[in-house]
């Protein structure tokens, strides 16, 4: 394998060039982290910084979500996980996702908690304040920041119910229709540099 061609760089994208980070092929903003930019000016500065850090034909990948339920408070036990602790004991926990304080302008607070088999809970181990924007607004901001093309790749469940990541781009009208018809949809917004 040619793993030596891959380097993981963790830094503030707005200051990457100041710290000597070379131009890269791909920048990824996973786990909805880019939604921490509450003001449009902050998002614009972030996208411009990302664009400056990409080589020609490089890409930015952001995850996003939409649907009829995204602006309502919710509590959901997402998944169970079995882990082996440092001392060799096995343990199980449940990942809990909670949307709170949802506002019409897209602001919301997200809490991530962990429930354990002994009945204890680590409440809001992670707490985020996000501004969720329509994909069409993000697309326009990406184009304004200098990206040449923006595509949306939608996640879906196959006939067996298995979760799959999108492998072909959808246009914004298709995405909007899905978000009007379904409670929750997730996607990747991919912006391509020229």
PyMOL commands that set and color helices and strands:
alter all, ss='L'
color gray80, all
select helices_A, chain A and resi 3-5+13-15+17-19+33-36+40-52+135-144+172-181
alter helices_A, ss='H'
color red, helices_A
select strands_A, chain A and resi 24-29+54-66+74-84+90-100+107-116+121-131+149-154+156-157+163-164+169-170+185-192
alter strands_A, ss='S'
color yellow, strands_A
deselect
rebuild
show_as cartoon
